[in-house]
Amino acid sequence: MASNARSRRLWQWFASVRTGIVLLIIVGLAVLAGTLILQRPINEPTKLHQAYSPEVLHWLDKLSLTDVFHSWWFITLLGLFAANIIVVSIDRFPAAWRYYSRPYRRAEPHFLRSLRNQRQLPVEDSAEGIVRAELAFRRMGLHPEYISDDRGAISLYAERHRIARMAPFIVHASLLLILVGGIVDAVFGYKGYVSLTKGDTANQFELSDGRHKNLGFSLRCDGAGQENYADGSPKRWWSKLAVIEDGKEVLSKEIAVNDPLTYGGVRLYQSGYGPTGDITGVKLEAASKSGSAVPQSITLSQGKPAHLDAATTVSLEQFIPDFVLVDNQIQKRSDQPVNPAIQLGIKSAKGESKTWIFPNYPQFSHGDNATYSFTLQELEQSYFTGLQVSHEPGQWGVWAGVLLMAVSLALTFYFVHTRYWAVVTRDDDGQLLLWIGAQANKNREDFDQRFGRLADLVQGETQKQGRATRIRSAELAAAK
């Protein structure tokens, strides 16, 4: 007995609309947290470390607040909300289905008295009164049907938009599809990040927890770039990607921020672009300090020295895009080439030497042992393209739920279930009366006006009936 009582209480708790509202608010707060708090792997680790202190980031990671939509507690919330919707639907659907499948067509006396919208009109003949009411119903766009009771009395019944009664359950079904899609994505889906430079190929990416996962194919970057507005601010990032399987290119596409590449259930979104901090080449002007030779332009890259004369070569030893002096040592501050430092190696008949070039501080660039002076002309930088990797197998459920939600909301807000009755009765004095009544499940103020128009039409038709009856009576009296 105690077990049954607990089960009933649990069922009543899940079947409560209040429970659903509370769960919806909690899910909404969780989604808000996942929107406001920087999420992995969409944001690079350096960005999270810049935004939060180490202690705060530790607790955010520990509570899964940096990966809300894949956390166990968010999946549990979605599951509880889905269970609430299922239980509420099961609890209320049988009565709603009976109402939908077997609508109340017969106008019984006790029912007539309880309707909000009703009117009684005197008639001279019951059959003719019903016919006149049918004409008025049809003029209002209704399609009435004749209903016969056990005593053989005939009445009219018409209705519109009965499907609107099922709108709440269609809303429930759409929410369930969205929740199931979200749960499938949270359990079986994943998001990660991969960065490539031009010509690079990768078959793995990094998940939010730092683990690496196979793509299932190889991805090659054939180019990447940034388009700017007139003021120099970024306008568009793009990447030319190619999918490689079994050594063959099977798909290629240029992607942008909102135009991903999709292959094998994996979506690749453009999420970043910037300098790697390395260079592919540096263009310099070299001039002999003795003035014995015309200045020459040379291009250097890692591992490829250039000849300055028959006995002298120069090579690129080190490049720092943004240097800072710390204890008289040159160190890198960032990957942005805003304050570069270039170290060159020079081999000549006098031996080997090294020298630094500081383009922003040319007065400090050369030592006395350098036989050539160098001026920076151009940097050929290496750029990376950042790609978000996403696998969302539950998206079909989410989108199906969104479409079904649009249908259900249209039924909820734009369709009203209305019912109409017409039956001939007698008052206490035995006078024949045509009773008409109607009922709407919502928007009753607007429906009052519609019922008033219907009642006026029926009254007009019954007045025609009265005139026709009086004319026939006069004709019969004259014939006698």
Stockholm file with secondary structure:
# STOCKHOLM 1.0

chainA/1-480         MASNARSRRLWQWFASVRTGIVLLIIVGLAVLAGTLILQRPINEPTKLHQAYSPEVLHWLDKLSLTDVFHSWWFITLLGLFAANIIVVSIDRFPAAWRYYSRPYRRAEPHFLRSLRNQRQLPVEDSAEGIVRAELAFRRMGLHPEYISDDRGAISLYAERHRIARMAPFIVHASLLLILVGGIVDAVFGYKGYVSLTKGDTANQFELSDGRHKNLGFSLRCDGAGQENYADGSPKRWWSKLAVIEDGKEVLSKEIAVNDPLTYGGVRLYQSGYGPTGDITGVKLEAASKSGSAVPQSITLSQGKPAHLDAATTVSLEQFIPDFVLVDNQIQKRSDQPVNPAIQLGIKSAKGESKTWIFPNYPQFSHGDNATYSFTLQELEQSYFTGLQVSHEPGQWGVWAGVLLMAVSLALTFYFVHTRYWAVVTRDDDGQLLLWIGAQANKNREDFDQRFGRLADLVQGETQKQGRATRIRSAELAAAK
#=GR chainA/1-480 SS CHHHHHHHHHHHHHTCHHHHHHHHHHHHHHHHHHHHSCCTTTSCHHHHHHHSCHHHHHHHHHTTTTSGGGSHHHHHHHHHHHHHHHHHHHHHHHHHHHHHHSCCCSCCHHHHHHCSEEEEEECSCHHHHHHHHHHHHHHTTCCCEEEECTTCCEEEEEEECGGGGGHHHHHHHHHHHHHHHHHHHHHHCEEEEEEEETTCEEEEEEETTSCEEEEEEEEEEEEEEEEECTTSCEEEEEEEEEEEETTEEEEEEEEETTBCEEETTEEEEEEEEEEEEEEEEEEEEEEETTCCSCCEEEEEBTTBCEEEETTEEEEEEEEESEEEEETTEEEEEESSTTBCEEEEEEEETTEEEEEEECTTCGGGSCCTTCSEEEEEEEEEEEEEEEEEEEECTTHHHHHHHHHHHHHHHHHHHHCCCEEEEEEEEECTTCCEEEEEEEEESSCHHHHHHHHHHHHHHHHHHHHHHHHHHHHHHHHHHHHC
#=GC SS_cons         CHHHHHHHHHHHHHTCHHHHHHHHHHHHHHHHHHHHSCCTTTSCHHHHHHHSCHHHHHHHHHTTTTSGGGSHHHHHHHHHHHHHHHHHHHHHHHHHHHHHHSCCCSCCHHHHHHCSEEEEEECSCHHHHHHHHHHHHHHTTCCCEEEECTTCCEEEEEEECGGGGGHHHHHHHHHHHHHHHHHHHHHHCEEEEEEEETTCEEEEEEETTSCEEEEEEEEEEEEEEEEECTTSCEEEEEEEEEEEETTEEEEEEEEETTBCEEETTEEEEEEEEEEEEEEEEEEEEEEETTCCSCCEEEEEBTTBCEEEETTEEEEEEEEESEEEEETTEEEEEESSTTBCEEEEEEEETTEEEEEEECTTCGGGSCCTTCSEEEEEEEEEEEEEEEEEEEECTTHHHHHHHHHHHHHHHHHHHHCCCEEEEEEEEECTTCCEEEEEEEEESSCHHHHHHHHHHHHHHHHHHHHHHHHHHHHHHHHHHHHC
//
